[in-house]
Amino acid sequence: MHVPPPSHHPSIIRPPISITTSAASHMPAPACSLLGASLHDILSRLKAQPHLYPTIDVSYSPTQPLVAPVILNLPANGFRLRFDGPDQRLRLIEILDFGKTQLSYKNIDLVKLSEDTTTTAGAPSQHGPVFRHVYNRLMGPTFAGEYLSPDRSSGNQNGLYVLSYPGIAFTFPLQHSAWSSDADFVSLLSSTAAAPAKSLAIFNGASWHEARKDLFTRPSPHPRSLALSMKGKEFQPDEIELAVIFGGGVVNLCRRSSSPFQIVLGETTPQDLVAELGPPDAIYRKNDHRLSIHKSRRREPRGSHGSYGASPAKSEDFLDTDYSSAHTTTDDSDVEEDTDQRDDDPSQSTAKCFYNYFHHGFDIFISYPSGPSPQFPNANAPGHLTTTNKAVDRLVATKVILHGNVPGSYPFNRHRRSQWIIDPETSGTGASNILDSETSFTTLSKELRNVWKGKYGSSHAEKATQNAIVLDRDWGDSPGSSYEVLEGWEDGEQTQKRGSLAHEGSGSGTTQIFGFPGMLFEVLKNDV
């Protein structure tokens, strides 16, 4: 499907179409409420009901997983879902087999499901609605649609006529020999030259012709979380739209409806997090010790770190990157050693933990503050962004881990995708060089090296920004904490484009960790 360059027009009309799987007719869901939902939310709900959705095929671009759309195909249910790459929000619902999914509009069925489930290989189990049923009983009159001529090389004698309503489009096969641009489309589609609808598209927009111009980029009227879309009595915290990184341990979480929430590392308390973000989905206590060897190997005299307080590959930071991504229950095991002397007291050591916010797309590490985070050197941060680390004797947020939810990566779909941007004013990168979650790491690394050039304590420390620790999560007994250091790095061509979720993550657990002052980046082989 070709999508022209985007333009920005708000969605105005949405159809009250209800989608119900034939195996669970007691659970109808308005299709319009699904549009805009996050890939993480939709996929998690589908996987939680394997008896209803036995097969889920995920298609994505292995070279541009954050640019090209992500597609969920459910052949046993007869429909397909398309999500945009950068924000991973549902943009298009396609009904491909009307016999496997119950559809209704204003309590009127689009088709009556047949009890005979025997089908020819490659053919739909049941035909879709005829034009008369759509035009006279369901939707009513509409404007003329679009006719697509058949590909002559394929030998197909039927073209396709796309009939659009606000938010809905039906595709009818039409004999090419009967087509005439001067003919009345109602007469054409009512004749024997037209077949029943072969597919149905549900989208945000006034018509398919208008919506496809910016299908994957237009602002969505619905939140990413289905829990927020549904009207319930329980309070749901506002969802996070964007994380703005200011440096100096300050991260602004921009929210959909309410004002931003500012996290100041070393000051923001667990109580602040629960009040603003809601209780965490899970709490995980660190228990992986296998990288502690790097702590002693990389420890340097304090005078060698320069005026900004830390080398780019600060050893402690390598130990707390992503331990929590695979855990959904609290683990009361001991935490690993740290340089802070408080770890000698077991009662204080076990208090450290990760707050896992899977639905927000990030984790927050709770511990005792160990020192201020470095500011960006090329710009003066505003006064309200200056950290003071007053909370010396209480637990506070000390690290924020933003998850990319990259298709094909090992931790795919454990968190919602979290979009972020490094504030150009405080970082000194300039507005012309936007550094965000969609920027390739090659570009990101080049810009950050320029920002910190000459600001390290030694040339050795500055050169270390081009080195990386290589991790493989496929090894070990737990997905999230199986961090292993490899002696070499072998490039391999990633060829996976489509796969069953039963095998997700296999062979895709090798990543690289790069460090800059106050920040770490986990990078896949495709530079994201």
Secondary structure, 3 states (H helix, E strand, C coil): CCCCCCCCCCCCCCCCEEEEEHHHCCCCEEHHHHCCCEHHHHHHHHHCCCCCCCCCEEECCCCCCCCCCEEEEECCCCEEEEECCCCCEEEEEEECCCCCEEEEECCEECCCCCCCCCCCCCCCCCCCCCHHHHHHHHCCCCCCCEEECCCHHHCCCEEEEEEEECCEEEEEEEEHHHCCCCCCHHHHHHCCCECCCCEEEECCCCCHHHHCCCCCCCCCCCCCCHHHHCCCCCCCCCCEEEEEEEECCEEEEEECCCCCEEEECCCCCHHHHHHHHCCCCEEECCCCCCCHHHHHHHCCCHHHHCCCCCCCCCHHHHCCCCCCCCCCCCCCCCCCCCCCHHHHCHHHHCCCEEEEECCCCEEEEEECCCCCCCCCCCCCCCHHHCCCCCCCCCCEEEEEEECCCCCCCCCCCCCCCCCEEECHHHHCCCCCCCEECCCCHHHHHHHHHHHCCCCCCCHHHHHHHHCCEEEECCCCCCCCCCCCECCCCCCCCCCCCEEEHHHCCCCCCEEEEEEECCEEEEECCCCC
